[in-house]
Amino acid sequence: MFETLHPSKPDQIMALNAAFRADPREAKLDLGVGVYKDEAGRTPILRAVKAAERRLVETQATKAYLSPAGDPAFCAAMVALAFGADAPNDRIAAVQTVGGTGAVRILCDLVARAERGATVWLPDPTWPNHPAIAKQAGLGFRTYTYFDPATVGVAWEAMRAALSEAGPGDVVLLHGCCHNPTGADLTPEQWREIAALAVDRGFTPFLDLAYQGFGDGLEPDATGLRILAAAVPEMLVALSCSKNFALYRDRVGCAAVLAAAPAAADLAGDNLRALARVTYSMPADHGAAVVSTILGDAALREDWTAELDAMRARILTLRTDLAAALRERLNDDGFDFISRHRGMFSLTGLSAEIVERMRAEHGVYLVGDGRMNVAGLNAAGVRRFADALAAVRG
């Protein structure tokens, strides 16, 4: 049986992580995998998470299964966090998922059930798992230009022109904030134009909101989602708690569907639960229970928000410091865009040759397309990166 299998295409980010771990050099710098690190190079457990976990240890009375939909309190809290206080809850169905990735997969499966032959429009570039998941779910996909290397920003005119070709039955995937891999985000006015385009052309927006709170704040980072939700009859939303709660390995996510009417939302929820049942049966409880505990307690929520604000501020400082260091070392303002980007990542524009030399000669690990995780830096790392790039560029 198994001799008929073909080798899987390597995941470049996972391969890069494995190469970093195997590198014996002490002075090495991991700017590949998307995790936040503090000044000491650790990925911390947040104070509010620790407090919530202690509370759960003392108060949880059972480890019995959840339902396929997961914890209703968690789902309600996540919907409120993303959609805001004015969320049209009677038109929203949500289920707890295995991370944000699980949310993307369950929602793609739902699209495949609802609209045979649906086309998913994906930004170019995008997170490498997006096309892989769409393909695995049996969906066809097209791409639209998102990033302009010349301006190091959103290629708005090209993006708008491409999406003008999308129509009913099509799904357009959009990064809610902190675009991965580029770091270039849409403006509120551009979100309003996309909303108008969706209504006019009849396509369904699909927001992947994996970094809420890491760009400009919890509320500003939900601007695009809320503009769309106020305008379109239907949309899909994948939410993740990996970054903003630092619950990476606990795999906590939420899949939400905004439907045109309450009856359609009920039907979507029924199908989401059925898909969850045949995919992983029941979601894991612990991480979601931590999140719902934090969001349901005023003191814990305030502490979580303060620590999230501090992480975001630190990333913004790293961006400013890195842009300044590169300007000084290279005598060139060509990397000033790093300070304008948002979230964990920036697409640096560095060639594959430069990226490989930085890894081989200086132990600085970036993804091959030049994506760097700014949140993996510290003060010493900023200087090390600038020195390494200056050395390989000559």
C-alpha positions, 0 to 999 in steps of 0.5 A: 500500500504505502509504496504507492505514496509520493514524497510530500513537498517540504514546508519551507518554514518547517524545514527552516526551523529544523535547520535552525535547531540543528545549527550548532552556532550559539550566535544564531538568529531565528527570524523564520517561524512566526512566534513572539520573543521577548528581549531575552529570546523567550516566548513568554506565557502571559500573566493572565494566561498563568492566572487563568490556568491556576483558576482552572486547576482549582475549579474545573470539575471534569475533563469530559468531552466538549461538543463538536462546537466546543465551548459556547462561552469561548465562541461568544467571547471570540465573536464579540472580540472580533465583531464588536459590541454591535455584532449581529449575533442572530446571523452568526454561527461559530465553532471552536477549532484546532487553532486558526489553521483549523478554522481556515480548513473547516471554513474551506470545507464548508465552502466546498459543501455549500458551493460546488465548483467555488473559486477561492481568490487568494492574495499573492503573496499569502501564507503558504498554507492558504493554497494548500488548505484550499486544494486539500478541501477540493477547492479551486483557487485564483490569485490576485496581486496584493503587494507591490515590491516597488512601493513595498505596500499594497498594490491597490489598483491591481488588487481592485482590478482583479477582484472586479472579476470575482462574482457570485459563488466566489470567495475572496480571502483577505488578511484582517490585519498584519498581512503575512508575509508582507506586513502591508495592510489595507486602509479603512477606505480601501476596506470600504471599497472592498465591501462595496465591491463585494456587494456589487459583484456578489462575492463572499469575503473570507477574513483570516484574522490571526493577529488581532492586537498585534498591528495597531490595537484590538479595536483598530485591527478589527476595522476591516472585519467590521466594515465588511460585516456592516455591508455584506450579507455573508462572510467567513472569519477565521480567528486565532489565539496563537499570537495575541494570547501566546497560546501557540501550542494549545491550538486555539481558534474559532471559525465564524460564519455571518449569514444573510438571515438567522435561519441560514446561520443555523444551517451553517452552524449545523454544518460546521459542527458536522464537519468538526465531528468528522475531522477531529470529533471534539476540540481540546478544552484547555486553551479555549477555557483559558481564553474564555476565563480571561475575556470573562473576567474584568481584571484578567482581561485588563491585564491581558490587554496591557501585556498585549499592548506592551508586546505590540509596542515592543514590535513597533519599537523593533521596527523603528530601531531596525529601520534606523540601524539599516539606514546607518549601516547601509547608508540607504533609506531603502528599508525605512518601509519596515517601520511602516509595516505592521504585525510580526512580518515584513517582506524585505525584498532580499534575494534568495542568494542574500538570504542564503548567505546571511544564513550560511555566513552569519547564522541569520535565518529568514524564509527564502522569499525574504520574509522576516519575523521582526518579533523574533528580534531583540536589541542585539538581534537588530544590530546583528541583522544590520551587520550581517546584511551590510557584510553580505551586500558588501 
